[in-house]
């Protein structure tokens, strides 16, 4: 009887060992810019992009997706290479420098000789994720402020881009495209103010 119980126990343990799988690999992603910054002929730093305000879980390490109308999930194996707020700020700065603005745009994390008088672009992000309908969503508001000028009224935005394929790589590409669209919208409003 003991022998039968021992064989049964060994069989159960071997089955449990066979069911365990190796840990899933973690993949990290970046919001890369396709724009080469063009600061030639531009005045010194004339606009500083602040780190965006972003609630959790969007400001977390994992890429966020919406499973249902009121359910956001932060991925565990698909994460941002570095703080998503820093990446967002850098990408927005690079995209704005690719626009026809008369001033150089700098990120608050890389201030190069910017003075306190330089206008500041503050972005508050309410939505930055992929949704269950196959779209990347970016929504929030931005405001321009400066020491010698009153702040502009907050400008609300809602941008969505369809994913061109399934998966996280396509989601990151679509989220990057949302930031490019936001940069276009901001540049149209900011350009006349920075002259």
ZASEPA-455861 format. One record per residue (C-alpha): residue number from 1; residue in three letters; chain; x negated, y negated, z. Coordinates in nm, 2 decimals. Example, Ala and Ser with C-alpha at 12.3 -4.5 7.8 and 13.67 -1.06 7.14 Angstrom:
% ZASEPA-455861
+-----+-----+----+--------+--------+--------+
|   i |  aa | ch |      x |      y |      z |
+-----+-----+----+--------+--------+--------+
|   1 | ala |  A |  -1.23 |   0.45 |   0.78 |
|   2 | ser |  A |  -1.37 |   0.11 |   0.71 |
+-----+-----+----+--------+--------+--------+
This chain:
% ZASEPA-455861
+-----+-----+----+--------+--------+--------+
|   i |  aa | ch |      x |      y |      z |
+-----+-----+----+--------+--------+--------+
|   1 | unk |  A |   0.00 |   0.00 |   0.00 |
|   2 | unk |  A |  -0.28 |  -0.24 |   0.09 |
|   3 | unk |  A |  -0.45 |  -0.16 |  -0.24 |
|   4 | unk |  A |  -0.13 |  -0.24 |  -0.43 |
|   5 | unk |  A |  -0.09 |  -0.57 |  -0.25 |
|   6 | unk |  A |  -0.45 |  -0.66 |  -0.32 |
|   7 | unk |  A |  -0.41 |  -0.58 |  -0.69 |
|   8 | unk |  A |  -0.09 |  -0.79 |  -0.70 |
|   9 | unk |  A |  -0.27 |  -1.08 |  -0.53 |
|  10 | unk |  A |  -0.56 |  -1.06 |  -0.77 |
|  11 | unk |  A |  -0.32 |  -1.05 |  -1.07 |
|  12 | unk |  A |  -0.14 |  -1.36 |  -0.94 |
|  13 | unk |  A |  -0.46 |  -1.55 |  -0.88 |
|  14 | unk |  A |  -0.60 |  -1.46 |  -1.22 |
|  15 | unk |  A |  -0.27 |  -1.58 |  -1.38 |
|  16 | unk |  A |  -0.29 |  -1.91 |  -1.19 |
|  17 | unk |  A |  -0.65 |  -1.96 |  -1.30 |
|  18 | unk |  A |  -0.56 |  -1.90 |  -1.66 |
|  19 | unk |  A |  -0.28 |  -2.16 |  -1.65 |
|  20 | unk |  A |  -0.50 |  -2.44 |  -1.54 |
|  21 | unk |  A |  -0.62 |  -2.65 |  -1.82 |
|  22 | unk |  A |  -0.93 |  -2.87 |  -1.84 |
|  23 | unk |  A |  -0.87 |  -3.23 |  -1.76 |
|  24 | unk |  A |  -0.75 |  -3.46 |  -2.04 |
|  25 | unk |  A |  -1.02 |  -3.68 |  -2.18 |
|  26 | unk |  A |  -0.99 |  -4.06 |  -2.11 |
|  27 | unk |  A |  -0.99 |  -4.28 |  -2.42 |
|  28 | unk |  A |  -1.06 |  -4.65 |  -2.39 |
|  29 | unk |  A |  -0.95 |  -4.92 |  -2.63 |
|  30 | unk |  A |  -1.04 |  -5.28 |  -2.71 |
|  31 | unk |  A |  -0.86 |  -5.58 |  -2.86 |
|  32 | unk |  A |  -1.11 |  -5.65 |  -3.13 |
|  33 | unk |  A |  -1.09 |  -5.95 |  -3.36 |
|  34 | unk |  A |  -1.14 |  -5.94 |  -3.73 |
|  35 | unk |  A |  -1.21 |  -6.32 |  -3.74 |
|  36 | unk |  A |  -1.56 |  -6.45 |  -3.75 |
|  37 | unk |  A |  -1.56 |  -6.76 |  -3.53 |
|  38 | unk |  A |  -1.61 |  -7.07 |  -3.74 |
|  39 | unk |  A |  -1.73 |  -7.35 |  -3.51 |
|  40 | unk |  A |  -1.93 |  -7.53 |  -3.79 |
|  41 | unk |  A |  -1.82 |  -7.89 |  -3.82 |
|  42 | unk |  A |  -1.60 |  -7.88 |  -3.51 |
|  43 | unk |  A |  -1.62 |  -8.11 |  -3.22 |
|  44 | unk |  A |  -1.77 |  -7.97 |  -2.90 |
|  45 | unk |  A |  -1.54 |  -7.76 |  -2.68 |
|  46 | unk |  A |  -1.20 |  -7.92 |  -2.70 |
|  47 | unk |  A |  -0.97 |  -7.65 |  -2.58 |
|  48 | unk |  A |  -1.02 |  -7.39 |  -2.31 |
|  49 | unk |  A |  -0.82 |  -7.07 |  -2.31 |
|  50 | unk |  A |  -0.74 |  -6.96 |  -1.95 |
|  51 | unk |  A |  -0.71 |  -6.60 |  -1.84 |
|  52 | unk |  A |  -0.34 |  -6.52 |  -1.90 |
|  53 | unk |  A |  -0.11 |  -6.45 |  -1.61 |
|  54 | unk |  A |   0.02 |  -6.10 |  -1.65 |
|  55 | unk |  A |   0.23 |  -5.89 |  -1.41 |
|  56 | unk |  A |   0.16 |  -5.53 |  -1.32 |
|  57 | unk |  A |   0.16 |  -5.27 |  -1.47 |
|  58 | unk |  A |   0.06 |  -5.47 |  -1.79 |
|  59 | unk |  A |  -0.24 |  -5.61 |  -1.61 |
|  60 | unk |  A |  -0.35 |  -5.27 |  -1.50 |
|  61 | unk |  A |  -0.61 |  -5.04 |  -1.64 |
|  62 | unk |  A |  -0.38 |  -4.82 |  -1.85 |
|  63 | unk |  A |  -0.21 |  -4.92 |  -2.18 |
|  64 | unk |  A |   0.17 |  -4.97 |  -2.11 |
|  65 | unk |  A |   0.46 |  -4.83 |  -2.30 |
|  66 | unk |  A |   0.83 |  -4.86 |  -2.25 |
|  67 | unk |  A |   1.00 |  -4.52 |  -2.23 |
|  68 | unk |  A |   1.36 |  -4.65 |  -2.21 |
|  69 | unk |  A |   1.53 |  -4.99 |  -2.17 |
|  70 | unk |  A |   1.42 |  -5.04 |  -1.81 |
|  71 | unk |  A |   1.12 |  -4.81 |  -1.77 |
|  72 | unk |  A |   0.76 |  -4.91 |  -1.82 |
|  73 | unk |  A |   0.48 |  -4.65 |  -1.79 |
|  74 | unk |  A |   0.11 |  -4.71 |  -1.75 |
|  75 | unk |  A |  -0.09 |  -4.45 |  -1.94 |
|  76 | unk |  A |  -0.35 |  -4.26 |  -1.74 |
|  77 | unk |  A |  -0.57 |  -4.12 |  -2.02 |
|  78 | unk |  A |  -0.54 |  -4.42 |  -2.26 |
|  79 | unk |  A |  -0.69 |  -4.72 |  -2.09 |
|  80 | unk |  A |  -0.84 |  -5.06 |  -2.17 |
|  81 | unk |  A |  -1.21 |  -5.08 |  -2.20 |
|  82 | unk |  A |  -1.22 |  -5.38 |  -1.98 |
|  83 | unk |  A |  -0.97 |  -5.60 |  -1.80 |
|  84 | unk |  A |  -0.69 |  -5.66 |  -2.05 |
|  85 | unk |  A |  -0.66 |  -6.02 |  -1.95 |
|  86 | unk |  A |  -1.02 |  -6.09 |  -2.04 |
|  87 | unk |  A |  -0.98 |  -5.91 |  -2.37 |
|  88 | unk |  A |  -0.65 |  -6.10 |  -2.45 |
|  89 | unk |  A |  -0.82 |  -6.43 |  -2.37 |
|  90 | unk |  A |  -1.12 |  -6.35 |  -2.58 |
|  91 | unk |  A |  -0.91 |  -6.23 |  -2.88 |
|  92 | unk |  A |  -0.69 |  -6.54 |  -2.86 |
|  93 | unk |  A |  -0.99 |  -6.77 |  -2.84 |
|  94 | unk |  A |  -1.15 |  -6.60 |  -3.15 |
|  95 | unk |  A |  -0.83 |  -6.61 |  -3.34 |
|  96 | unk |  A |  -0.78 |  -6.98 |  -3.26 |
|  97 | unk |  A |  -1.14 |  -7.05 |  -3.37 |
|  98 | unk |  A |  -1.06 |  -6.89 |  -3.70 |
|  99 | unk |  A |  -0.78 |  -7.15 |  -3.75 |
| 100 | unk |  A |  -0.81 |  -7.50 |  -3.89 |
| 101 | unk |  A |  -0.85 |  -7.67 |  -3.55 |
| 102 | unk |  A |  -1.08 |  -7.97 |  -3.53 |
| 103 | unk |  A |  -1.22 |  -7.86 |  -3.20 |
| 104 | unk |  A |  -1.41 |  -7.55 |  -3.07 |
| 105 | unk |  A |  -1.20 |  -7.32 |  -2.86 |
| 106 | unk |  A |  -1.37 |  -7.15 |  -2.56 |
| 107 | unk |  A |  -1.25 |  -6.89 |  -2.31 |
| 108 | unk |  A |  -1.25 |  -6.99 |  -1.95 |
| 109 | unk |  A |  -1.47 |  -6.68 |  -1.89 |
| 110 | unk |  A |  -1.74 |  -6.81 |  -2.12 |
| 111 | unk |  A |  -1.73 |  -7.19 |  -2.07 |
| 112 | unk |  A |  -2.02 |  -7.34 |  -2.26 |
| 113 | unk |  A |  -2.05 |  -7.70 |  -2.16 |
| 114 | unk |  A |  -1.67 |  -7.76 |  -2.14 |
| 115 | unk |  A |  -1.58 |  -8.04 |  -1.91 |
| 116 | unk |  A |  -1.29 |  -8.07 |  -1.68 |
| 117 | unk |  A |  -1.14 |  -8.31 |  -1.93 |
| 118 | unk |  A |  -1.10 |  -8.04 |  -2.20 |
| 119 | unk |  A |  -0.74 |  -7.94 |  -2.25 |
| 120 | unk |  A |  -0.64 |  -7.60 |  -2.11 |
| 121 | unk |  A |  -0.42 |  -7.34 |  -2.28 |
| 122 | unk |  A |  -0.24 |  -7.13 |  -2.02 |
| 123 | unk |  A |  -0.05 |  -6.83 |  -2.13 |
| 124 | unk |  A |   0.20 |  -6.64 |  -1.91 |
| 125 | unk |  A |   0.28 |  -6.29 |  -2.04 |
| 126 | unk |  A |   0.60 |  -6.12 |  -1.95 |
| 127 | unk |  A |   0.58 |  -5.84 |  -2.20 |
| 128 | unk |  A |   0.28 |  -5.67 |  -2.36 |
| 129 | unk |  A |   0.34 |  -5.31 |  -2.44 |
| 130 | unk |  A |   0.46 |  -5.05 |  -2.70 |
| 131 | unk |  A |   0.82 |  -4.97 |  -2.69 |
| 132 | unk |  A |   1.02 |  -4.65 |  -2.76 |
| 133 | unk |  A |   1.14 |  -4.79 |  -3.09 |
| 134 | unk |  A |   0.79 |  -4.78 |  -3.24 |
| 135 | unk |  A |   0.71 |  -5.15 |  -3.19 |
| 136 | unk |  A |   0.44 |  -5.35 |  -3.00 |
| 137 | unk |  A |   0.59 |  -5.64 |  -2.80 |
| 138 | unk |  A |   0.43 |  -5.96 |  -2.68 |
| 139 | unk |  A |   0.65 |  -6.21 |  -2.50 |
| 140 | unk |  A |   0.60 |  -6.50 |  -2.26 |
| 141 | unk |  A |   0.52 |  -6.87 |  -2.27 |
| 142 | unk |  A |   0.23 |  -7.10 |  -2.31 |
| 143 | unk |  A |   0.15 |  -7.45 |  -2.20 |
| 144 | unk |  A |  -0.12 |  -7.70 |  -2.29 |
| 145 | unk |  A |  -0.25 |  -7.93 |  -2.02 |
| 146 | unk |  A |  -0.54 |  -8.17 |  -1.97 |
| 147 | unk |  A |  -0.68 |  -8.41 |  -1.71 |
| 148 | unk |  A |  -0.59 |  -8.72 |  -1.91 |
| 149 | unk |  A |  -0.27 |  -8.60 |  -2.07 |
| 150 | unk |  A |   0.05 |  -8.46 |  -1.92 |
| 151 | unk |  A |   0.12 |  -8.09 |  -1.97 |
| 152 | unk |  A |   0.33 |  -8.00 |  -2.27 |
| 153 | unk |  A |   0.66 |  -7.83 |  -2.21 |
| 154 | unk |  A |   0.63 |  -7.45 |  -2.19 |
| 155 | unk |  A |   0.67 |  -7.29 |  -2.53 |
| 156 | unk |  A |   0.84 |  -6.95 |  -2.52 |
| 157 | unk |  A |   0.74 |  -6.68 |  -2.76 |
| 158 | unk |  A |   0.86 |  -6.33 |  -2.85 |
| 159 | unk |  A |   0.66 |  -6.14 |  -3.11 |
| 160 | unk |  A |   0.70 |  -5.77 |  -3.21 |
| 161 | unk |  A |   0.51 |  -5.57 |  -3.47 |
| 162 | unk |  A |   0.60 |  -5.23 |  -3.60 |
| 163 | unk |  A |   0.35 |  -4.95 |  -3.54 |
| 164 | unk |  A |   0.20 |  -4.82 |  -3.87 |
| 165 | unk |  A |   0.15 |  -4.47 |  -3.72 |
| 166 | unk |  A |   0.22 |  -4.28 |  -3.40 |
| 167 | unk |  A |  -0.03 |  -4.30 |  -3.11 |
| 168 | unk |  A |  -0.23 |  -4.53 |  -2.90 |
| 169 | unk |  A |  -0.47 |  -4.65 |  -3.17 |
| 170 | unk |  A |  -0.18 |  -4.77 |  -3.38 |
| 171 | unk |  A |  -0.03 |  -4.94 |  -3.07 |
| 172 | unk |  A |  -0.35 |  -5.13 |  -3.00 |
| 173 | unk |  A |  -0.37 |  -5.24 |  -3.36 |
| 174 | unk |  A |  -0.01 |  -5.37 |  -3.34 |
| 175 | unk |  A |  -0.07 |  -5.54 |  -3.01 |
| 176 | unk |  A |  -0.38 |  -5.72 |  -3.17 |
| 177 | unk |  A |  -0.16 |  -5.83 |  -3.46 |
| 178 | unk |  A |   0.09 |  -5.98 |  -3.20 |
| 179 | unk |  A |  -0.20 |  -6.19 |  -3.06 |
| 180 | unk |  A |  -0.29 |  -6.30 |  -3.41 |
| 181 | unk |  A |   0.07 |  -6.41 |  -3.47 |
| 182 | unk |  A |   0.07 |  -6.60 |  -3.14 |
| 183 | unk |  A |  -0.26 |  -6.77 |  -3.23 |
| 184 | unk |  A |  -0.10 |  -6.89 |  -3.56 |
| 185 | unk |  A |   0.20 |  -7.02 |  -3.37 |
| 186 | unk |  A |  -0.01 |  -7.20 |  -3.11 |
| 187 | unk |  A |  -0.25 |  -7.35 |  -3.37 |
| 188 | unk |  A |   0.05 |  -7.51 |  -3.56 |
| 189 | unk |  A |   0.15 |  -7.69 |  -3.24 |
| 190 | unk |  A |  -0.19 |  -7.77 |  -3.10 |
| 191 | unk |  A |  -0.37 |  -7.89 |  -3.41 |
| 192 | unk |  A |  -0.21 |  -8.23 |  -3.42 |
| 193 | unk |  A |  -0.26 |  -8.28 |  -3.05 |
| 194 | unk |  A |  -0.64 |  -8.21 |  -3.06 |
| 195 | unk |  A |  -0.73 |  -8.47 |  -3.32 |
+-----+-----+----+--------+--------+--------+
